[in-house]
Amino acid sequence: MSILLAPGTVDVKFALDPVYNNLASLYMLTLSETPGVNEWVKSTAAALSAAQMRTHRVIKIVLYSAYEPDEDWPSFPAYLDALAERDPTLLRARFLRHMFPDIGEEYASRGQMMDLETFIGRIDRSELDHEIEHDLFAEAHTLLSDPPALRDTVVSHLTAMWDEHLAAEWERNEATLQQIVAAFQSHTYAGMTAYEAIRAVTSREAHGNWQEMLARTETLIFIPSPHIGPYLMHYAYPPVTRVLFDAHLPPAARGAADLTQTELLVQLRTLADETRLSILDLLLREGELCAQDIIARLDLAKSSGSRHLSQLSAAGYLRERQGVGKAKCYAINPDRFRETLRFLERYTEPD
């Protein structure tokens, strides 16, 4: 006989968190061509030179764990000032411990960096949730081999991004974000598991590589982001996990009529595609199916099928869960369709 233990409850908090909030906005620039992203993300990414975007991708896609804060800061400039004074070898050590849990401590404690061949080889065998770009990791290795250069590159780039792009945008959004945090803090989420809290706050399901992370989470901090669009992002340093979600009022404080035009456009654009409608029709007939079955049944290329499934899931039209092994399985989320219909029904009401 085996017993499946119920997941434990978590301490749910809400915060403005200007550092993680702005770091999330910066990460979104690497996804500027992804459907549904905020207009500020698109225009800011387009304004960066090729060299700036290259440095940005190295810093945000590869080196993020070296400099993400390990304490709370009142503002993004205060965090940058502290980062500029940080011992650069500690930044490298933090990266190694995070990226290579099995051997990172050994290199970190010796104050050494592994050679490029070993570094790339270890990356190739890792379970990153994105395609590995060897040239970016090679450039990151060069910086990791020279800790002062690593720190200076990170600080100078983040400072320039704040001064030129983020500061004015943060000032424009801060008051609204504060109101959203206060609105969520007026509701209780006591006694919920991490999965229940994420569903209650974001109307989304936690799935995939979130499962292992949430199993070690004791405190869940939700942060409303002005730029993340229909996506969710997490910063996991158990026992604390921060979840960035699209800035909106609590579901209990808003109705379908409160759906924003941006949210509606994302939803309608997601549905306005023949392949995605075919996926929905298949799931309507068959019920839940795993990704490989959907791709095979519709004779899709793997990359194309994965992209369409991700877009439907990100827009909330599909529920996604981890199946056997690493397989992702999908089912229609009727609640999202009802929300879209309720919003559209207001156009049928007489004046």
N, C-alpha and C positions, 0 to 999 in steps of 0.2 A: 504494500500500500504506500502511496506517495501523497503528500499534502502540498498543495500550492498555496504559499503564504500570500495573504493580501498585502498590497503595497502600503507602506506607512504613510501617515499624513505629514504634511509639510507646513512650515510657517510661511504664510503668504504676506508679502510686503509690496508696496508701490513706491517708486522713487523717480525723481526727475533725472538724477545721475548725469550731470553734464558731460562727464568724461566718456563713459561708455556710450552715451547717446550720440555724441559727436564722432566717436570712433566708428560707430555703426553707420553713420551717414557717410563717412569716408570710405568704408568698405563697399557701400552700395555703388560707388563710382566704378568699381570693377565689374559691376553687373548692369551698366547703363543701357545695354541693348536687350535686356531681359524684359519681356512683356509686363506692363503694369507698374514700372518704376516711376517714381516721382519726377515731375518736370525739372525740378531743381537738380536732381541727379543727372538727367540727360544734358542739360545746358552746362553744368559745371564740368562734366567729363569732356564735353566737346571743346571747352575752353582750354583744357590742358594740352600742352605740347606733347609730342611723341615721347620726348625724353622724360618729361614730368610724369606721364602716365606709366612709363616703364619703371621708374623709381617707385611710383605709387603702388604698382602691382607687386613689386618685390617686397615692399614694406607691409602691405596689407594682406597679401595672399600667403607669403612665406614666413615673414619674421614677426608676425603679430604677437606671439607668445613671449617674445623677448621684452616687450615694453608695456604690455597691458598692465594697468595699475593693480597693486596688491593692497591698496587702502583707498578710502574715500577722499575725494578732493572737491573743494567748493566750486571750482571753475576749471575750464580747460587750460587757460593760461597758467594757473597755479600748478597744475599737473605737469605742464611742459617745463616750467622752471625747475621743479623737483627732478624731472627726468634728466635735465641737462647736468645736474649735479650728481647723478647716480654713478656709482662705480661701474664702468662699462663691462668689466669681466662678469659682474653679476647679471647683466642683461644676457650675455651669451650663455651663462650657466642656466638661467631660467629657460631659455629656448631649448637647450639640450635635454634638460629634465622633462620638459613637456613633450617634445617631439620624439624622444627616444627613451621611454620609461625604463627599458631594460639595461641600456648601456650608457645613457646620458649622464647619470650620476658619476660614473667612473671618470668620464672626460671632464665633467664640471669640477670635480674635486681636485683633479690634477691641473686644472687651468689650461687644458689643451683642447684643440679642435681636431676632429678626425680629418683625414685626407679627403680630397674631393671624390675619389672613386668609392670609398667607403660610404661617404655621405649620400651620394646619388644612389648607390646600391641599397642603402637602408630606406631611402625615400621610396624607391621602386617597390619595395616589399611592404610598405606601410598601407594602412587602410584609410587613406585620405578620401574625402567625399567629393573630390573634384579631380579632373584630369591633371596629371603631373606635367608641368612645363619645365623641362630640364634646364633650359637656359635661365629661367628665373631662379631656380635653386642653385645653379652654378654661381650666379651673381650674388645671391645671398651668402653662399659659402665664402666668397671673397671678403664680404663684410664681417662675417662671423670669425674669420681668421685674424681680423684686426679690430678688436673690441672698441678702441677709441673711434675708429672710422664708423663702426656700426652705430654707436651712440650719436655721433655728430650727424650722420646721414639721417637717422630717424628724427632727431630733434629739429634739424633744419627744415626737413620736408614737412613735418607736421605743423611747425610754426608758420611756414609759408602758406599752407592750406588754410590754417585758421585765419591768418591776417587777410588773405586775399579772397577767401570764399565762405568760410564758416561763421566768422564773428557776426556779420550783419544778419545772416540767416538765422543764427541762434537767437539774436535779440528780437527778431521778428516773431519767432515761434514760442519763446520761453513762457510768456504769460499764459498762453493757451494750454501748453503742456502742464503747467502748474495746476490749472483748473481741472484738467483731466485726472491728474494724480489725486487731487483732493476729492473728486467725484468717486473714484474707485475706493479711496480710503474710507468713505462713508458707508461702504458695504462690507459685510463680513464674509470671509472665505475660510472660516475656522473649520477644522475637521476634514478638510479635503485632501485627497492625494494630489500629487503633482499633476497627474493626467487630468483629474477633475478640475483643478484650478486653471490649467491651461485652456481647457474646453470652456470653462465659465467666463474667463476673461477675454479670450481671443476668438471663440467660436471655431477653433481649429483643433485637430487631433494631433497629439504627439506620436511620432512614429520613427521608424528607421533607427539611425544612430543616436537618437534622443533617448532610447530606452535604457541603455547602459548608464548613461549620464544621469538620468533622473532617478535611477535606483540608488544612487549615492547622494542624492540631494536632500538636505534637511530644511534649507531656507530657499524659497523661490522669490526673487525680486523682479517684478514686472516694471518695465520702463517704456513709456509711450514714445514712439519715434515719429518725427514729422516726415521722414523720407523712406521708410522701409516698404511702403506700399502693401500689397497683399501677402507679404512674406513674413516669416518668423525667423529670428536670429537668437542664438544663445551664446553666452560666455559662461563656461562651466569650470569652476574651480571648487569642486566639492569640499565641504558640504553646502556651499553657496552656488546657486545658478541664477544668472540674470537672463531674462527673456525680453527681447525687444519686440514690440508689436506695433502695428499701425495705430497712430493716435486716434482714439475715438472714445466717446462716452461709454460708461458701462451699459451692457445690454438692457438692464432693468431701467435705465434712464433714457432709453432711446427706442423708437419704433422703426418700422420699415421706412416710414416717411423721412427718417433722419439719415438714411443712406445718402452719402455725399455723391455729387456728380462724378467725382473721380472714381469712387468705388463702383458706381454703376457702369461707367465706361470700361473699367477693367473687366467687369463681369461680362458685358455684352461683347467686347472684343474677344474674350476667351471663347464664347459660344459661336462667334462668327467664323468658324473654320470647319470645312467639310470633314477633315480627319478627326477632329475632336468630337464633332457630332456623331461620327461613326463609332467612336469609343463609347460615348454615352449610350447610344442605341444598343450596342453589344452588352454593356453592363445592365441596362434596363431589362434585356431579355434573359440574361444568364445569371444575374446576381454578381457576387464578388468573384473576381478573377485576379490572378497574379500577373505581373507585368509581362513575363515571357509568353504567357498564354494569350494575352491581348495582342501583343506584337505579332505572334504567329497567326492568330485567327484573322487579323486584318492585313497580313502580309506587309508589315511595315519594316523599314530599316530600324535597327536597334536604337541608334542615336535619335532618329526622328520620333519613334514611339515613346522613348523616355522623355523627350522634351515635351511632347503633347501631354503626357500623363502628369508631368511636373506642373505644367501650366494649369491644367484642370484642378489639380490638388491645391496649388497656391491660391487659386481663385475661390476655393472652398466648395467646388462642385463635386469633388470626390473625397471620400474618406480613405486615408492611406494607413496601412499597418504593416508591420514586419511579419512576413510569413515564415515558412521553414527555411532555415539557413539565413541567407541575406536577401531572399526574395521579397519584393514589395508587392502587396496585394491591394486592390482598389475596389471600392463600391461607391455607388451614387450617394450623395449627401442630400436628401430631399429638403432639409431645412434651408439650405442655401437657395435652392430653386424657389421655395416659398417666399423667402426674403426678397428676391428679385421681382417676383410676381406682385407682391404687396406694394412694392415701390411703384411699379408700372401701372398698377390699378388706379393710382391717384389721378392719372391722366384721363380715366374714363368717368371720373366724377364730375357732375355739372357744377358750374360756378355758383 
